[in-house]
């Protein structure tokens, strides 16, 4: 497929057919990078993707404990009331 570069305000852009975006699952944000003489566009990674699975695995391996001892502050020791 071939397309033309178009003017978009003070930048330039291309139109990507919706059918192509649907084929590769791009619907929102994209990541763009240059690889040699190519511009690569892919779906942007979603923040916190995979965290739920990672936390579940940590819990299974009992690797979800605090690394530091809990050290109460002076305020917690002297002023906090239940």
N, CA and C atoms as an extended XYZ file, in Angstrom:
246
Properties=species:S:1:pos:R:3:atomname:S:1:resname:S:1:resid:I:1 pbc="F F F"
N         0.845       -1.166        0.000 N   UNK     1
C         0.000        0.000        0.000 CA  UNK     1
C         0.895        1.236        0.000 C   UNK     1
N         0.515        2.216       -0.725 N   UNK     2
C         1.271        3.462       -0.796 CA  UNK     2
C         0.331        4.608       -0.440 C   UNK     2
N         0.856        5.633        0.220 N   UNK     3
C         0.056        6.786        0.603 CA  UNK     3
C         0.909        8.039        0.475 C   UNK     3
N         0.301        9.178        0.621 N   UNK     4
C         0.994       10.454        0.487 CA  UNK     4
C         1.206       11.083        1.857 C   UNK     4
N         2.276       11.832        2.003 N   UNK     5
C         2.502       12.610        3.214 CA  UNK     5
C         1.667       13.880        3.089 C   UNK     5
N         0.935       14.205        4.146 N   UNK     6
C         0.054       15.371        4.116 CA  UNK     6
C         0.495       16.392        5.160 C   UNK     6
N         0.125       17.637        4.960 N   UNK     7
C         0.438       18.700        5.909 CA  UNK     7
C        -0.615       18.684        7.021 C   UNK     7
N        -0.150       18.708        8.252 N   UNK     8
C        -1.026       18.742        9.423 CA  UNK     8
C        -0.519       19.884       10.292 C   UNK     8
N        -1.174       21.048       10.211 N   UNK     9
C        -0.711       22.257       10.888 CA  UNK     9
C         0.737       22.534       10.493 C   UNK     9
N         1.646       22.558       11.474 N   UNK    10
C         3.054       22.817       11.177 CA  UNK    10
C         3.868       21.522       11.091 C   UNK    10
N         3.172       20.396       11.064 N   UNK    11
C         3.832       19.089       10.960 CA  UNK    11
C         3.409       18.411        9.670 C   UNK    11
N         3.798       17.173        9.532 N   UNK    12
C         3.367       16.354        8.411 CA  UNK    12
C         2.879       15.024        8.956 C   UNK    12
N         2.034       14.361        8.201 N   UNK    13
C         1.498       13.098        8.673 CA  UNK    13
C         1.092       12.208        7.523 C   UNK    13
N         0.586       11.039        7.870 N   UNK    14
C         0.031       10.116        6.884 CA  UNK    14
C        -1.308        9.630        7.412 C   UNK    14
N        -2.159        9.232        6.499 N   UNK    15
C        -3.440        8.636        6.882 CA  UNK    15
C        -3.270        7.126        6.836 C   UNK    15
N        -3.643        6.468        7.912 N   UNK    16
C        -3.558        5.009        7.971 CA  UNK    16
C        -4.978        4.468        7.932 C   UNK    16
N        -5.301        3.627        6.975 N   UNK    17
C        -6.661        3.092        6.890 CA  UNK    17
C        -7.056        2.346        8.162 C   UNK    17
N        -8.298        2.533        8.573 N   UNK    18
C        -8.814        1.897        9.781 CA  UNK    18
C        -8.668        0.383        9.707 C   UNK    18
N        -8.839       -0.175        8.522 N   UNK    19
C        -8.732       -1.630        8.381 CA  UNK    19
C        -7.339       -2.131        8.786 C   UNK    19
N        -6.294       -1.363        8.480 N   UNK    20
C        -4.937       -1.754        8.894 CA  UNK    20
C        -4.784       -1.659       10.405 C   UNK    20
N        -5.285       -0.583       10.978 N   UNK    21
C        -5.187       -0.427       12.433 CA  UNK    21
C        -5.952       -1.534       13.148 C   UNK    21
N        -7.125       -1.879       12.633 N   UNK    22
C        -7.909       -2.965       13.228 CA  UNK    22
C        -7.173       -4.301       13.148 C   UNK    22
N        -6.479       -4.546       12.050 N   UNK    23
C        -5.757       -5.816       11.878 CA  UNK    23
C        -4.687       -6.019       12.930 C   UNK    23
N        -4.050       -4.932       13.366 N   UNK    24
C        -2.983       -5.094       14.353 CA  UNK    24
C        -3.384       -4.619       15.745 C   UNK    24
N        -4.642       -4.227       15.922 N   UNK    25
C        -5.163       -3.916       17.251 CA  UNK    25
C        -4.792       -2.556       17.791 C   UNK    25
N        -4.538       -1.589       16.923 N   UNK    26
C        -4.254       -0.235       17.402 CA  UNK    26
C        -5.553        0.560       17.413 C   UNK    26
N        -5.895        1.089       18.598 N   UNK    27
C        -7.113        1.883       18.681 CA  UNK    27
C        -6.898        3.194       19.428 C   UNK    27
N        -5.791        3.330       20.118 N   UNK    28
C        -5.565        4.542       20.901 CA  UNK    28
C        -4.156        5.058       20.686 C   UNK    28
N        -3.366        5.058       21.724 N   UNK    29
C        -2.010        5.613       21.671 CA  UNK    29
C        -1.070        4.681       20.910 C   UNK    29
N        -0.079        5.285       20.270 N   UNK    30
C         0.919        4.510       19.545 CA  UNK    30
C         2.315        4.904       19.991 C   UNK    30
N         3.257        3.997       19.788 N   UNK    31
C         4.677        4.282       19.991 CA  UNK    31
C         5.306        4.330       18.603 C   UNK    31
N         6.140        5.333       18.371 N   UNK    32
C         6.787        5.498       17.075 CA  UNK    32
C         8.292        5.483       17.300 C   UNK    32
N         9.007        4.729       16.478 N   UNK    33
C        10.465        4.708       16.578 CA  UNK    33
C        11.078        4.554       15.191 C   UNK    33
N        12.314        4.951       15.076 N   UNK    34
C        13.058        4.824       13.832 CA  UNK    34
C        13.978        3.619       13.961 C   UNK    34
N        13.915        2.737       12.981 N   UNK    35
C        14.800        1.574       12.915 CA  UNK    35
C        15.481        1.610       11.549 C   UNK    35
N        16.711        2.095       11.543 N   UNK    36
C        17.433        2.233       10.279 CA  UNK    36
C        16.744        3.254        9.391 C   UNK    36
N        16.262        2.813        8.231 N   UNK    37
C        15.569        3.722        7.320 CA  UNK    37
C        14.059        3.536        7.367 C   UNK    37
N        13.552        2.991        8.477 N   UNK    38
C        12.117        2.719        8.622 CA  UNK    38
C        11.539        3.455        9.829 C   UNK    38
N        10.274        3.797        9.720 N   UNK    39
C         9.512        4.314       10.862 CA  UNK    39
C         8.578        3.191       11.285 C   UNK    39
N         8.681        2.778       12.534 N   UNK    40
C         7.867        1.680       13.049 CA  UNK    40
C         6.817        2.261       13.989 C   UNK    40
N         5.561        1.930       13.722 N   UNK    41
C         4.441        2.385       14.554 CA  UNK    41
C         3.799        1.151       15.157 C   UNK    41
N         3.654        1.146       16.484 N   UNK    42
C         3.005        0.013       17.152 CA  UNK    42
C         2.124        0.535       18.277 C   UNK    42
N         1.238       -0.316       18.740 N   UNK    43
C         0.386        0.063       19.864 CA  UNK    43
C         1.269        0.377       21.060 C   UNK    43
N         0.976        1.463       21.742 N   UNK    44
C         1.749        1.845       22.921 CA  UNK    44
C         1.467        0.860       24.049 C   UNK    44
N         2.504        0.570       24.810 N   UNK    45
C         2.335       -0.294       25.974 CA  UNK    45
C         1.419        0.400       26.975 C   UNK    45
N         0.543       -0.359       27.567 N   UNK    46
C        -0.374        0.215       28.551 CA  UNK    46
C         0.312        0.247       29.911 C   UNK    46
N         0.183        1.374       30.610 N   UNK    47
C         0.799        1.444       31.941 CA  UNK    47
C         0.271        0.328       32.837 C   UNK    47
N         1.166       -0.282       33.550 N   UNK    48
C         0.843       -1.339       34.510 CA  UNK    48
C         0.338       -2.624       33.852 C   UNK    48
N         0.563       -2.775       32.551 N   UNK    49
C         0.166       -4.023       31.886 CA  UNK    49
C         0.936       -5.176       32.511 C   UNK    49
N         0.253       -6.230       32.869 N   UNK    50
C         0.888       -7.411       33.435 CA  UNK    50
C         1.114       -7.365       34.933 C   UNK    50
N         0.784       -6.239       35.557 N   UNK    51
C         1.019       -6.135       37.001 CA  UNK    51
C         0.195       -7.151       37.784 C   UNK    51
N        -1.053       -7.368       37.410 N   UNK    52
C        -1.906       -8.280       38.167 CA  UNK    52
C        -1.310       -9.682       38.190 C   UNK    52
N        -0.850      -10.150       37.027 N   UNK    53
C        -0.244      -11.476       36.944 CA  UNK    53
C         1.059      -11.527       37.746 C   UNK    53
N         1.851      -10.456       37.665 N   UNK    54
C         3.119      -10.421       38.398 CA  UNK    54
C         2.882      -10.466       39.904 C   UNK    54
N         1.879       -9.726       40.383 N   UNK    55
C         1.585       -9.727       41.817 CA  UNK    55
C         1.075      -11.090       42.264 C   UNK    55
N         0.260      -11.728       41.437 N   UNK    56
C        -0.239      -13.063       41.781 CA  UNK    56
C         0.915      -14.056       41.879 C   UNK    56
N         1.852      -13.983       40.951 N   UNK    57
C         3.021      -14.873       40.977 CA  UNK    57
C         3.874      -14.613       42.218 C   UNK    57
N         4.052      -13.315       42.564 N   UNK    58
C         4.813      -12.982       43.772 CA  UNK    58
C         4.150      -13.584       45.007 C   UNK    58
N         2.814      -13.501       45.082 N   UNK    59
C         2.100      -14.040       46.234 CA  UNK    59
C         2.267      -15.559       46.316 C   UNK    59
N         2.203      -16.232       45.160 N   UNK    60
C         2.389      -17.687       45.142 CA  UNK    60
C         3.762      -18.082       45.666 C   UNK    60
N         4.766      -17.272       45.349 N   UNK    61
C         6.141      -17.574       45.746 CA  UNK    61
C         6.493      -16.956       47.103 C   UNK    61
N         5.509      -16.367       47.776 N   UNK    62
C         5.709      -15.694       49.064 CA  UNK    62
C         6.815      -14.641       48.956 C   UNK    62
N         6.811      -13.949       47.836 N   UNK    63
C         7.801      -12.910       47.582 CA  UNK    63
C         7.152      -11.527       47.643 C   UNK    63
N         6.074      -11.421       48.391 N   UNK    64
C         5.346      -10.162       48.466 CA  UNK    64
C         5.395       -9.575       49.878 C   UNK    64
N         6.557       -9.649       50.490 N   UNK    65
C         6.724       -9.103       51.838 CA  UNK    65
C         7.479       -7.782       51.757 C   UNK    65
N         7.355       -6.977       52.788 N   UNK    66
C         8.092       -5.720       52.849 CA  UNK    66
C         9.577       -6.004       53.026 C   UNK    66
N        10.408       -5.224       52.378 N   UNK    67
C        11.850       -5.423       52.482 CA  UNK    67
C        12.425       -4.770       53.730 C   UNK    67
N        11.775       -3.727       54.209 N   UNK    68
C        12.239       -3.024       55.408 CA  UNK    68
C        11.274       -3.266       56.553 C   UNK    68
N        11.809       -3.229       57.770 N   UNK    69
C        10.943       -3.305       58.940 CA  UNK    69
C        10.101       -2.043       59.000 C   UNK    69
N         8.918       -2.191       59.555 N   UNK    70
C         8.056       -1.022       59.725 CA  UNK    70
C         8.577       -0.237       60.918 C   UNK    70
N         8.953        1.003       60.693 N   UNK    71
C         9.463        1.866       61.745 CA  UNK    71
C         8.460        2.982       61.978 C   UNK    71
N         7.761        2.925       63.120 N   UNK    72
C         6.768        3.974       63.373 CA  UNK    72
C         7.439        5.335       63.572 C   UNK    72
N         6.737        6.353       63.160 N   UNK    73
C         7.243        7.714       63.357 CA  UNK    73
C         6.925        8.169       64.766 C   UNK    73
N         7.528        9.266       65.174 N   UNK    74
C         7.258        9.838       66.505 CA  UNK    74
C         5.787       10.198       66.630 C   UNK    74
N         5.228       10.729       65.560 N   UNK    75
C         3.805       11.095       65.592 CA  UNK    75
C         2.942        9.854       65.812 C   UNK    75
N         3.277        8.760       65.136 N   UNK    76
C         2.497        7.533       65.289 CA  UNK    76
C         2.601        6.984       66.709 C   UNK    76
N         3.779        7.088       67.301 N   UNK    77
C         3.965        6.552       68.647 CA  UNK    77
C         3.292        7.413       69.715 C   UNK    77
N         3.306        8.740       69.528 N   UNK    78
C         2.855        9.628       70.589 CA  UNK    78
C         1.468       10.240       70.381 C   UNK    78
N         1.057       10.437       69.138 N   UNK    79
C        -0.164       11.184       68.917 CA  UNK    79
C        -1.301       10.396       68.263 C   UNK    79
N        -0.976        9.336       67.591 N   UNK    80
C        -2.022        8.586       66.900 CA  UNK    80
C        -2.935        7.910       67.899 C   UNK    80
N        -4.251        8.018       67.650 N   UNK    81
C        -5.224        7.364       68.524 CA  UNK    81
C        -6.198        6.565       67.670 C   UNK    81
N        -6.513        5.376       68.149 N   UNK    82
C        -7.496        4.539       67.458 CA  UNK    82
C        -8.878        4.944       67.865 C   UNK    82
